[in-house]
Amino acid sequence: MLDEEVVNKEARHGNERLLIVNAVSMFAIPAVFFGGASDFITGLFIALGILAPINVFVYSRSWLDASPHTWLRFLLALSPYIITLGLTIAGLGHPALENIQIGSREYLNLINDCGSSIISAAPGIVSALTPDLITIGCVACGLSIYFITESRYIVRRIIFYCALIAASIAAVGLIYESILSVMGFENMPSFGEGGFFTYPFASWWAALAILWMGGALTVAVYSAQRFRLSTFFYSLRFLSLLAALVLFLSVLYCGTPAERALAAALAAFACSVLFIDTVPTGKNLSRHWTSKYSRRRKNNFMSTAVIPCAMYLVVALISAAACVSTFIESVNDGDEMLIVNSDSRSCATLAERQALIADSIDIIELKPAFGWGTGSFPNVFAFYQSSDLGDCAWDSPHSEPVKKLVENGLVGLVLSVITPLAFFILWIFRFDFSASGMVLFFTLACFSVLTVIDCPFQCIAVQASFWILMMSLFKWDCAKIR
């Protein structure tokens, strides 16, 4: 290996090493432990969230190449979420819930007029502050990737490690679910029919799997070409493709029609990019001959290159066909319409989802500016829940934008998109797009569709994954070391 390759591919300083450890830990801890669905893991995640700001601060003060405004730019990008936390704290001073005594029983009552536009209908201080603190931790972790490293190799390492962890969970989960289907729910521990492995909701896992499937495919596209089987099966490209395959199978197993269609579309897009990347054009041929992995004679290379090209093309066509067929079949099914998994008895029906949105819109109209406060949806919705939704509690409207409008209003929704939108505009106007970067962008676009029809951010692991991959995308094509 050349000396400059060692310098470029290895971490330059302690801040990059801590960045790798912090980012992988912020994903792995909630991902391994039930998606973060426990108080202990939630507290540990929030505690780990402080490492990213400290790392950026130390980097901005100690590293010679760091911009003098790095720390200020980091705080500026994080400020919308700090402001949201400040609004939540202000709302705690005007609680919208009160206890009333009727006879010998005590009931909760919702106060519409609290004397302030900024209120909180959350059941307590912890439930009100925890979601905002989790979001700040996720955003800070993602931003640290953008501001600390200038090497695409470091970003790739973070994505690859996280994708391997996700693929390992998927592999064990598929084996466990297979055993569970044979042994039965009575004989083995399980979260129920609506979950996947240790995840209480299959939609949480499907969203997580789509994100890291795209991450694995991004690494595969970026990795060096391999045309000899003896080198391909020991390459980073093969491991990444294998990880993506396992994650794809897990989505096919437990996902809704929309999730399966999006995963198939992502596979088709990435394999098309891989096909274009390996087709024996003049550019690809010249790149192959300059590679240190090239051992085959030129007159044998054309026949050898046909095999991987054909495989990528076939997989792309099959995935595209699966995406189209899933879409058409589900749209024609009046009980599914893409967003409902009719095979799962625990999944909310299409009529229930429509009623959830309709009732949520009525709630939004009462407090359109600042909403009812972070963590308030279950309590507020219980007072306006229509009879066709039964008497069970609903913890989300199955739509992230709708939930944000209910809890934080239009102000909160605007604050939540300012930072992603600003980085996206910078990325677009820079106009320097790579093939691997486009795969990562397509992954985030597919996930964004899911946020409209479900609430995947209720899972801490999903929210952390989204910010890690999104800020990796924005750093990917502007990194100095590629």
C-alpha atoms as one frame of an Amber mdcrd trajectory, in Angstrom:
protein
   0.000   0.000   0.000   1.318   3.423  -0.918   2.271   5.868   1.837  -0.283
   8.431   0.691  -3.024   5.762   0.821  -2.173   5.067   4.460  -2.356   8.774
   5.293  -5.619   9.286   3.412  -7.503   6.204   4.585  -6.546   6.230   8.256
  -7.848   8.596  10.918  -5.630  11.684  11.025  -6.127  12.517  14.698  -7.959
  11.601  17.879 -11.052  13.595  16.935 -11.669  11.400  13.886 -11.171   8.255
  15.964 -13.649   9.510  18.562 -16.001  10.463  15.738 -16.038   6.879  14.455
 -16.589   5.430  17.931 -19.271   7.971  18.805 -21.256   7.632  15.575 -21.188
   3.822  15.582 -22.103   3.721  19.291 -24.982   6.183  18.856 -26.453   3.797
  16.286 -25.433   0.421  17.681 -26.629   0.818  21.276 -30.293   1.538  20.496
 -30.233  -0.725  17.418 -29.125  -3.776  19.397 -31.389  -3.095  22.388 -34.953
  -3.138  21.031 -34.494  -0.069  18.797 -34.065   2.048  21.912 -37.466   1.146
  23.391 -36.339   1.175  27.025 -35.776   3.899  29.598 -32.213   2.791  30.326
 -31.126   2.833  26.666 -32.858   6.171  26.156 -30.966   7.674  29.073 -27.685
   6.183  27.891 -28.276   7.534  24.387 -28.922  11.051  25.696 -25.771  10.829
  27.813 -23.704   9.793  24.777 -25.128  12.749  22.862 -22.817  15.141  24.731
 -19.715  13.540  23.181 -20.316  14.971  19.697 -20.410  18.661  20.753 -17.338
  18.139  22.952 -15.516  16.439  20.076 -16.330  19.264  17.653 -15.258  21.879
  20.216 -11.924  20.160  20.882 -11.360  19.671  17.146 -12.013  23.346  16.393
  -9.517  24.397  19.079  -6.734  21.834  18.611  -6.521  20.843  14.937  -4.524
  23.159  12.668  -6.636  22.592   9.529  -9.910  23.300  11.325 -11.773  26.418
  10.273 -11.826  29.062  13.038 -15.615  29.193  12.684 -16.207  25.427  12.955
 -17.661  25.541  16.463 -19.926  28.507  15.666 -21.183  26.872  12.462 -21.876
  23.678  14.397 -23.917  25.576  16.999 -25.747  27.494  14.280 -26.778  24.243
  12.563 -27.850  22.785  15.924 -29.663  25.944  17.089 -33.148  25.173  15.603
 -33.365  22.073  17.774 -32.075  23.922  20.828 -34.784  26.535  20.215 -37.374
  23.746  20.017 -36.156  22.451  23.379 -36.433  26.000  24.766 -40.040  26.232
  23.547 -40.796  22.900  25.221 -39.337  24.140  28.503 -41.364  27.354  28.202
 -44.517  25.315  27.593 -43.978  23.374  30.831 -44.752  26.608  32.651 -48.247
  26.523  31.121 -49.532  22.946  31.525 -52.621  22.101  29.491 -53.563  19.124
  31.654 -55.168  19.337  35.075 -56.477  16.810  37.561 -60.149  17.197  38.512
 -62.017  15.341  41.251 -65.447  13.927  40.443 -66.853  12.066  43.370 -64.245
   9.611  44.600 -62.380   9.472  41.279 -59.715  11.689  39.769 -59.666  12.497
  36.054 -57.433  14.390  33.630 -58.920  17.436  31.924 -57.541  19.240  28.869
 -57.374  23.034  29.148 -57.813  24.770  25.807 -57.001  28.251  27.079 -53.920
  28.306  29.312 -53.261  32.015  28.937 -50.315  31.364  26.605 -49.779  30.230
  23.020 -46.856  28.057  24.151 -48.220  25.231  26.297 -47.528  21.608  27.181
 -50.027  18.778  27.314 -47.343  16.164  27.982 -47.985  13.923  31.009 -44.747
  15.000  32.724 -41.436  16.789  32.463 -39.480  13.679  31.414 -41.876  12.739
  28.605 -41.817  16.335  27.367 -38.042  16.824  27.340 -36.869  13.348  26.282
 -37.880  13.517  22.565 -36.151  16.891  22.101 -33.006  15.700  23.892 -32.916
  12.585  21.696 -33.260  14.718  18.578 -30.457  17.040  19.698 -28.204  14.039
  20.319 -28.952  12.615  16.847 -28.426  15.959  15.102 -25.200  16.675  17.000
 -23.826  13.240  16.079 -24.654  13.743  12.411 -23.252  17.275  12.325 -19.982
  16.106  13.896 -19.427  13.900  10.823 -19.796  16.926   8.574 -17.590  19.293
  10.562 -14.766  17.056  11.828 -13.578  14.875   8.972 -12.469  15.770   5.455
 -12.006  12.154   4.365 -14.577  10.092   2.505 -12.769   6.985   3.810 -13.702
   7.893   7.394 -17.341   8.431   6.410 -17.300   5.119   4.544 -15.953   3.340
   7.609 -18.774   4.679   9.773 -21.408   3.641   7.235 -19.853   0.205   6.712
 -19.601  -0.600  10.425 -23.207   0.459  11.044 -24.465  -1.473   8.000 -22.698
  -4.629   9.233 -24.313  -4.270  12.658 -27.742  -3.808  11.069 -27.188  -6.781
   8.746 -26.127  -8.965  11.687 -29.328  -8.068  13.556 -31.336  -8.805  10.393
 -29.687 -12.207   9.910 -30.280 -13.274  13.508 -33.801 -11.849  13.344 -34.707
 -13.787  10.205 -33.425 -17.023  11.774 -35.317 -16.306  15.005 -38.541 -15.441
  13.163 -38.244 -18.674  11.164 -37.925 -20.689  14.373 -40.758 -18.689  15.924
 -43.076 -19.491  13.027 -42.454 -23.197  13.624 -42.467 -23.257  17.434 -45.305
 -20.752  17.903 -45.659 -17.613  20.020 -46.657 -19.617  23.081 -43.369 -21.525
  23.283 -40.874 -18.731  22.586 -40.521 -15.129  23.817 -41.738 -12.537  21.335
 -43.007  -8.968  21.149 -46.040 -10.238  19.261 -47.103 -10.642  15.665 -46.663
  -6.956  14.887 -42.940  -6.912  15.652 -39.686  -8.206  14.212 -37.202 -10.040
  16.428 -36.565  -7.669  19.405 -38.294  -4.724  17.715 -41.835  -4.190  19.044
 -43.012  -2.772  15.697 -42.064  -4.211  12.327 -42.298  -0.741  10.759 -39.416
   0.400  12.978 -37.211  -2.360  11.698 -38.256  -1.941   8.057 -37.332   1.755
   8.141 -33.985   0.967   9.781 -33.263  -1.806   7.271 -34.006   0.434   4.271
 -31.646   3.107   5.577 -28.705   0.761   6.134 -29.453  -1.256   3.021 -28.866
   2.001   1.166 -25.757   2.640   3.249 -24.353  -0.787   2.367 -25.109  -0.272
  -1.325 -23.392   3.121  -1.186 -20.231   1.476   0.151 -20.498  -1.221  -2.541
 -20.694   1.351  -5.347 -17.784   3.311  -3.893 -15.553   0.255  -3.378 -13.006
  -0.871  -5.927 -14.078  -3.140  -8.806 -13.404  -6.860  -8.562 -13.669  -9.163
 -11.604 -11.845 -12.221 -10.296 -13.843 -14.455  -7.933 -10.742 -15.063  -5.811
 -10.601 -11.360  -4.952 -14.323 -10.523  -5.157 -15.381 -12.790  -2.268 -12.804
 -11.158   0.003 -13.582  -7.597  -1.028 -15.433  -4.778   0.673 -17.843  -4.708
  -2.266 -18.924  -8.305  -1.684 -19.403  -7.827   2.076 -21.440  -4.678   1.446
 -23.631  -6.383  -1.160 -24.158  -9.332   1.192 -25.186  -6.979   4.009 -27.601
  -5.186   1.668 -29.113  -8.520   0.586 -29.798  -9.644   4.162 -31.386  -6.291
   5.013 -33.472  -6.438   1.830 -34.780  -9.904   2.746 -35.774  -8.655   6.195
 -37.835  -5.844   4.630 -39.514  -8.331   2.294 -40.335 -10.484   5.331 -41.927
  -7.903   7.635 -42.471  -4.701   5.643 -45.657  -3.116   4.365 -46.226  -2.991
   0.586 -44.801   0.539   0.499 -41.676  -0.526   2.394 -41.167  -3.554   0.142
 -41.662  -1.443  -2.988 -39.217   1.220  -1.794 -36.606  -1.397  -0.880 -36.975
  -3.000  -4.317 -36.695   0.405  -6.010 -33.521   1.124  -4.028 -32.035  -2.240
  -5.023 -32.893  -1.600  -8.685 -31.335   1.862  -8.637 -28.120   0.763  -6.908
 -27.642  -2.278  -9.151 -28.172  -0.064 -12.203 -25.400   2.187 -10.927 -23.178
  -0.850 -10.343 -23.896  -2.041 -13.882 -22.892   1.332 -15.330 -19.812   1.333
 -13.095 -18.579  -2.065 -14.309 -19.596  -2.078 -17.975 -16.354  -2.266 -20.011
 -16.284   1.267 -21.382 -13.044   3.088 -22.097 -13.195   4.952 -18.781 -13.874
   1.842 -16.719 -11.211  -0.137 -18.558  -8.546   2.482 -17.913  -9.521   2.553
 -14.257  -9.268  -1.224 -14.060  -5.770  -1.376 -15.539  -4.459   1.207 -13.096
  -5.797  -0.761 -10.122  -3.326  -2.717  -8.032  -5.854  -5.589  -8.019  -5.579
  -6.079 -11.794  -3.947  -9.412 -12.628  -5.777 -10.567 -15.758  -4.464 -10.077
 -19.281  -6.255  -7.503 -21.414  -7.364  -9.986 -24.044  -9.200 -12.004 -21.346
 -10.696  -9.064 -19.520 -13.621  -8.343 -21.875 -15.088 -11.818 -21.406 -14.507
 -11.653 -17.655 -16.214  -8.257 -17.275 -19.394  -9.522 -18.935 -20.274 -11.726
 -15.951 -20.566  -9.028 -13.224 -22.202  -6.624 -15.684 -24.842  -9.185 -16.578
 -25.465 -10.060 -12.923 -25.968  -6.434 -11.896 -28.285  -5.848 -14.841 -30.382
  -8.953 -14.118 -30.744  -8.066 -10.419 -31.685  -4.489 -11.349 -34.387  -5.689
 -13.749 -35.784  -8.234 -11.265 -35.849  -5.626  -8.466 -37.542  -3.073 -10.715
 -40.160  -5.646 -11.729 -40.752  -6.531  -8.066 -41.180  -2.839  -7.219 -43.715
  -2.262 -10.001 -45.683  -5.447  -9.302 -45.847  -4.712  -5.564 -47.015  -1.182
  -6.268 -49.731  -2.200  -8.732 -50.986  -5.129  -6.655 -51.231  -3.093  -3.449
 -52.819  -0.028  -5.055 -55.511  -2.254  -6.562 -56.184  -3.741  -3.127 -58.669
  -1.459  -1.383 -57.576  -2.729   2.041 -53.876  -1.977   1.528 -53.274   1.007
  -0.762 -49.529   0.543  -0.129 -49.519   1.789   3.468 -51.213  -1.185   5.162
 -49.890  -4.703   5.583 -53.048  -6.804   5.329 -51.104  -9.912   6.365 -50.593
  -8.481   9.867 -53.601  -8.486  12.176 -51.951  -5.935  14.476 -51.407  -3.350
  11.728 -53.672  -0.295  11.658 -56.274  -0.555   8.890 -56.676   1.971   6.098
 -59.892   3.308   7.660 -58.150   3.772  11.015 -55.272   5.658   9.394 -57.704
   7.958   7.596 -59.551   8.616  10.861 -56.244   9.312  12.648 -55.295  11.970
  10.100 -58.761  13.540  10.114 -58.869  13.821  13.918 -55.278  15.084  14.012
 -56.127  17.879  11.566 -58.930  19.000  13.902 -56.414  19.137  16.766 -53.902
  21.098  14.688 -56.493  23.748  13.868 -56.899  24.498  17.598 -53.178  25.283
  18.116 -51.676  25.880  14.649 -48.651  27.999  15.609 -46.861  26.238  18.484
 -48.921  23.086  18.910 -49.667  21.297  22.171 -46.074  20.651  23.220 -43.537
  17.887  22.600 -44.727  14.465  23.756 -48.351  15.586  23.974 -49.954  13.662
  21.101 -51.276  10.605  23.010 -52.929  12.709  25.732 -54.393  15.367  23.438
 -55.610  12.864  20.865 -57.449  10.905  23.558 -59.768  13.906  24.098 -60.605
  14.277  20.379 -60.493  10.630  19.296 -63.501   9.690  17.162 -65.650   6.694
  18.000 -64.540   4.715  14.932 -61.060   4.456  16.446 -62.344   2.573  19.471
 -61.307   3.229  23.051 -57.645   2.153  22.801 -54.881   4.748  23.007 -53.020
   5.885  19.872 -49.453   7.108  20.301 -48.995   8.535  16.791 -50.978   9.599
  13.702 -48.771   7.397  11.473 -47.274  10.471   9.821 -44.225  12.407  11.026
 -45.289  15.812   9.568 -48.757  15.489  11.097 -47.350  14.524  14.486 -44.902
  17.433  14.377 -47.754  19.852  13.592 -49.843  18.500  16.474 -47.040  18.708
  19.022 -44.963  21.673  17.857 -47.147  23.467  15.339 -46.035  25.213  12.193
 -43.146  26.866  14.052 -41.823  23.503  15.188 -42.158  22.002  11.698 -40.200
  24.900  10.173 -37.488  24.633  12.831 -37.125  20.894  12.189 -36.421  21.322
   8.460 -34.216  24.448   8.484 -30.901  22.611   8.968 -31.550  19.735   6.497
 -32.854  22.199   3.915 -29.828  24.502   4.287 -27.357  21.628   3.825 -29.400
  20.248   0.920 -29.290  23.608  -0.887 -25.519  23.791  -0.387 -25.184  20.243
  -1.720 -27.283  21.015  -4.810 -25.509  24.265  -5.678 -22.098  22.666  -5.239
 -23.058  20.466  -8.223 -20.467  17.786  -7.570 -22.298  14.478  -7.523 -20.763
  11.017  -7.437 -22.432   7.720  -8.304 -22.155   6.476  -4.715 -23.487   9.806
  -3.434 -26.571   9.475  -5.641 -27.279   6.017  -4.179 -27.128   7.526  -0.699
 -29.403  10.386  -1.786 -31.913   7.923  -3.274 -31.882   6.024   0.028 -32.780
   9.144   2.000 -35.449  10.059  -0.561 -37.080   6.625  -0.141 -36.956   6.998
   3.636 -38.534  10.463   3.400 -41.550   8.850   1.734 -41.903   6.578   4.764
 -41.991   9.550   7.150 -45.128  10.813   5.396 -47.024   7.538   5.843 -45.625
   6.419   9.211 -43.695   7.602  12.281 -40.307   5.830  12.115 -38.641   8.541
  14.253 -40.345   7.033  17.300 -37.490   4.523  17.107 -34.275   6.083  18.425
 -32.101   3.853  16.229 -33.950   5.010  13.109 -33.630   8.693  13.991 -29.911
   8.329  14.715 -29.419   6.402  11.458 -31.186   9.081   9.446 -28.982  11.892
  10.748 -25.788   9.853  10.384 -26.570   9.011   6.761 -27.934  12.439   5.842
 -24.880  14.337   7.086 -22.666  11.647   5.535 -24.316  12.439   2.191 -23.646
  16.159   2.500 -20.006  15.497   3.431 -19.555  12.699   0.863 -19.248  14.854
  -2.259 -17.416  17.773  -0.665 -14.751  15.746   1.158 -11.191  16.759   0.242
  -9.891  13.184   0.488 -11.836  10.876  -1.846
